[in-house]
Amino acid sequence: MNARMELPARQQESEAQVKGYIGKSSPRAGSKRLLQGRGAYIDDMRLPRLAHVVFLRSPHAHARIKSMDLGEVLKQPGVIGAFTGAQIAQYCTPWVAVLGHLKGIKSAPQHAVAIDRACWQGEPVAAIVAQTRRQAEDALQFAQVDYEVLPVIVEIEDALKGDYVIHPELGDNICFQRELKTDDFDAAFARADVVVEKTYKFARHTGVTNETRAVLADYQPADHSLTVYHATQAPHMMQDIISRHLNIPESNVRIVCKDVGGSFGIKVHVYPDEMATVALSVMLRRPVKFIADRLESFISDIHAREHIATVRMACTKEGDILGFDLNDLTAIGPYSVYPRTSGIEGNQVVNLTGGPYRHKAYRAQLKVVFTNKNVTCQYRAVGHPIAVALTEGIVDEGARALGMDPAEFRRRNLIADDAYPYTFPSGLKFEKLSHHQCLDKLLKLMDYDNLRAEQAALRKQGVYRGIGLAAMIEVTNPSPAFYGVGGARISAQDGATLRLDPSGMLNVLVSVTEQGQGTEAVFAQVAATIVGVTLENVRVVTGDTAVTPYGGGTWASRGAGIGGEAVLQAGKALKANILAVAAAVLKLDAAQLDIADNAVVDRLTGEQRMPLAEVGRVAYFRPDTLPMDFQSELTVTRHFTPREFGFTFTNGIQASYVEVDPETGFIKLLKHWCVEDCGTVINPMLVDEQLRGGVVQGLGGALFEECLYNEEGQMLNGSMADYLVPMAFEMPDIEIAHVCTPTMTSELGAKGAGEAGTAGAPGAVMNAVNDALQPLGGNVIEQPMTPERVLAALGKL
Amino acid sequence: MSDKRRPISVMVNAERIERPVLVRQHLVDFLREELDLTGSHLGCEHGVCGACQVMVDGQVVRGCLTLAVQTDGKQVQTIEGLSDSGELAPLQEAFFKHNALQCGFCSSGMLITALNIVRHHPDSTREEIRDHISGNFCRCTGYQAIVDAIESVLVKNRATEILGASL
């Protein structure tokens, strides 16, 4: 197999996209192991003297712990120890999740295990360690805790009213607020011919990673070092945090990511029970494992969303959008989540609402409040699904009010493809987007006009189908502007080390982690292409702080764009170093040489001059044959940080086609389309699947998923039998197409693709449902759009 | 809870296992903890996600809803055994080619459902495949690649059968 022959069949849209393996749908080498049940997730590890921890969790949403007696627990078979919050706090200091650039954000100190007071149902209040998980679970029931139940804040409105303040030292229940208003806002709304307004509600949902949260900490007292096997997206971030909060030198803390069973943002945060597990390993001087079971996942994995937002849009009668006005209220539970804070989601809604359009006037008001429900934080697409649904929902309202076709209305108002670089009213800067190309491609892909005709024909037969569009922008490849500038010790930079092994194979170490999305596969493709080796000669290692370069990991759609560029730059440097060795051996100028198909070749003729295995043999085993002043360097490291823009924005547009049964309120998804521009596509098969998986996750939140709480702050549906996730039968086929506008901020040109599906799908399906209901006078404003809410919108409940 | 044990004799992946097991122990915990067969995964432990699926006497069962003692005198096949025997090879190859997995956590259970489709519902349409795999939760892929992979094996098998019949 010759790398140079592996040009993809797809249209060549950029030079970067179609070199070697870049742009090719290669299957992931790493997946074969997983398909044989030979993955190694944390719960699959076996260590000597391993102890198992389970947590006693508060049954109340808000309660003072008057007393706790763990005496009987300690008498139970197999129990090694039982610990209160105060005991664990001697080993693990508390944290407060704020960031300097979210001005005024505040939160209260949070402990690994609650001391004195529990603030949500599910907060850990004691840790029980036993020889087996079964023994620890059996012992739980013997814990005696006397609680004094405290008042509970469940609803956003009650938090705002402030009659009761959850953390009195903070003064009120407001975690963070932001206001923004452009100078021309009042004038724009004053001269508008049409102003449309709508209030939307978005319920809480959660990630439901198939593998639950998992950590295994192994403390070595002899050298005060700690190895933590952790299902995490950000190993270096965790290394720093564990080091600081447990007072262990940074380099004595090693984080190792085994196979991770899905993350989606759930596994990028600091969880109290996980920190407690690490502390317990230190306290007990032996390995301790915590695996969340599914029931505790529902009350301890971060939740997400929960917004009540009013959006207004001003237009001229000709159909030009003049401005947007947003008022977003969002609730985050009793603490801002460490270290990324729970202010980012609302902040993103402010940043992104109205994002694809060319209006100049914008006002936004955001309030982020504390409640006594489980904490919320960044989950796949962070704020985007809300911003897109608000924007696209009100855009459809505007089109209806003006009597315009929604596709035409969008075409009229989307930022022109030649308007870049462009500064959006919220202050965001866009490098280069392709809204119009994407819209054109989408309408063609879905055969929009014929679909409209079919819809009209079926309506006459009493079949209610709807078509919904949702244009979007997406934050990817974040610079230090996301977290670093706010004081968070989270790397925006990533690194790659490439080593030529003596046999001519490439060893690639990258600081971005693999969660199943295929980062290792795309790094292999980039490395093979740039160095000039065949794909089977590349091995990639990620997820070990003792081995890889320092970096940020996997979040905010940054892995391919940032990690991929680091691999590319390291590959270029390694190639130059390989050619220097070959030039020394061959006594030629390196400029006359190139590498292809695992061999040094003549640059002009392509004639093979020296296999890479021979370069390796000479460099490692017979350097004595090289010139006296020549030292080969066949291991190189390069890093990459995006700098020119705060974020490298991508754009795209989705469409949904649904049928609604007005008698039952059931929504049938018929088809979904997505056109996405994520720049250079390294592996189309993997990107398309990221998009599809993302779309389905977005559809889940829009149609099924909701963390239901009662007025006492008790979660009512915390099991997979009661909390609905999308299963195969309800999901449609999803057609994907691409427009390719490589970012010029890197040579690779790749932008992120991991969250776009989730960002756009809820808006698209909401618009489709409301399009279907329009002739019946219904309009659903609350997600998930359950049959009950559809019927309520039709006035039938 | 009781720590009562009862002896069982069970063939696991064609290997005879004879030992006393906790009567309260679920099959998947027995496989994972006692036999180190960690390819079957715990996703929900209440019978919804399907990550713990194995075959007992050729029938697909949830390892988290079956007690180990219930397999006394039976044949249990896990992802490890079905991989080593080659029974899953065509499906594994199709899943690999179509990238019908991301994190792989659901794959063991999904493949066992897929094998059941291949064996007992070989004429399934895409819609029917979606129906059959609706007891297996995948959070990563959006399911389409899984449907594609299973469909490709069914189509290939049907073509082979037609070819075989015409010879």
Boltz contact constraints between the chains, C-beta under 6 A:
constraints:
  - contact:
      token1: [A, 27]
      token2: [B, 96]
      max_distance: 6.0
  - contact:
      token1: [A, 27]
      token2: [B, 97]
      max_distance: 6.0
  - contact:
      token1: [A, 31]
      token2: [B, 96]
      max_distance: 6.0
  - contact:
      token1: [A, 31]
      token2: [B, 101]
      max_distance: 6.0
  - contact:
      token1: [A, 32]
      token2: [B, 96]
      max_distance: 6.0
  - contact:
      token1: [A, 34]
      token2: [B, 104]
      max_distance: 6.0
  - contact:
      token1: [A, 34]
      token2: [B, 107]
      max_distance: 6.0
  - contact:
      token1: [A, 35]
      token2: [B, 92]
      max_distance: 6.0
  - contact:
      token1: [A, 35]
      token2: [B, 95]
      max_distance: 6.0
  - contact:
      token1: [A, 35]
      token2: [B, 107]
      max_distance: 6.0
  - contact:
      token1: [A, 36]
      token2: [B, 83]
      max_distance: 6.0
  - contact:
      token1: [A, 37]
      token2: [B, 39]
      max_distance: 6.0
  - contact:
      token1: [A, 37]
      token2: [B, 79]
      max_distance: 6.0
  - contact:
      token1: [A, 37]
      token2: [B, 80]
      max_distance: 6.0
  - contact:
      token1: [A, 37]
      token2: [B, 108]
      max_distance: 6.0
  - contact:
      token1: [A, 39]
      token2: [B, 104]
      max_distance: 6.0
  - contact:
      token1: [A, 44]
      token2: [B, 38]
      max_distance: 6.0
  - contact:
      token1: [A, 138]
      token2: [B, 1]
      max_distance: 6.0
  - contact:
      token1: [A, 210]
      token2: [B, 43]
      max_distance: 6.0
  - contact:
      token1: [A, 210]
      token2: [B, 105]
      max_distance: 6.0
  - contact:
      token1: [A, 210]
      token2: [B, 106]
      max_distance: 6.0
  - contact:
      token1: [A, 210]
      token2: [B, 139]
      max_distance: 6.0
  - contact:
      token1: [A, 211]
      token2: [B, 105]
      max_distance: 6.0
  - contact:
      token1: [A, 261]
      token2: [B, 103]
      max_distance: 6.0
  - contact:
      token1: [A, 261]
      token2: [B, 105]
      max_distance: 6.0
  - contact:
      token1: [A, 262]
      token2: [B, 103]
      max_distance: 6.0
  - contact:
      token1: [A, 262]
      token2: [B, 139]
      max_distance: 6.0
  - contact:
      token1: [A, 262]
      token2: [B, 140]
      max_distance: 6.0
  - contact:
      token1: [A, 294]
      token2: [B, 44]
      max_distance: 6.0
  - contact:
      token1: [A, 294]
      token2: [B, 45]
      max_distance: 6.0
  - contact:
      token1: [A, 516]
      token2: [B, 102]
      max_distance: 6.0
  - contact:
      token1: [A, 516]
      token2: [B, 103]
      max_distance: 6.0
  - contact:
      token1: [A, 516]
      token2: [B, 140]
      max_distance: 6.0
  - contact:
      token1: [A, 517]
      token2: [B, 102]
      max_distance: 6.0
  - contact:
      token1: [A, 685]
      token2: [B, 99]
      max_distance: 6.0
  - contact:
      token1: [A, 689]
      token2: [B, 99]
      max_distance: 6.0
  - contact:
      token1: [A, 689]
      token2: [B, 141]
      max_distance: 6.0
  - contact:
      token1: [A, 689]
      token2: [B, 145]
      max_distance: 6.0
  - contact:
      token1: [A, 692]
      token2: [B, 142]
      max_distance: 6.0
  - contact:
      token1: [A, 692]
      token2: [B, 144]
      max_distance: 6.0
  - contact:
      token1: [A, 693]
      token2: [B, 140]
      max_distance: 6.0
  - contact:
      token1: [A, 693]
      token2: [B, 141]
      max_distance: 6.0
  - contact:
      token1: [A, 693]
      token2: [B, 142]
      max_distance: 6.0
  - contact:
      token1: [A, 696]
      token2: [B, 142]
      max_distance: 6.0
  - contact:
      token1: [A, 720]
      token2: [B, 44]
      max_distance: 6.0
  - contact:
      token1: [A, 720]
      token2: [B, 48]
      max_distance: 6.0
  - contact:
      token1: [A, 721]
      token2: [B, 48]
      max_distance: 6.0
  - contact:
      token1: [A, 727]
      token2: [B, 134]
      max_distance: 6.0
  - contact:
      token1: [A, 728]
      token2: [B, 130]
      max_distance: 6.0
  - contact:
      token1: [A, 728]
      token2: [B, 133]
      max_distance: 6.0
  - contact:
      token1: [A, 728]
      token2: [B, 134]
      max_distance: 6.0
  - contact:
      token1: [A, 728]
      token2: [B, 143]
      max_distance: 6.0
  - contact:
      token1: [A, 729]
      token2: [B, 130]
      max_distance: 6.0
  - contact:
      token1: [A, 729]
      token2: [B, 131]
      max_distance: 6.0
  - contact:
      token1: [A, 729]
      token2: [B, 134]
      max_distance: 6.0
  - contact:
      token1: [A, 731]
      token2: [B, 143]
      max_distance: 6.0
  - contact:
      token1: [A, 733]
      token2: [B, 144]
      max_distance: 6.0
  - contact:
      token1: [A, 734]
      token2: [B, 144]
      max_distance: 6.0
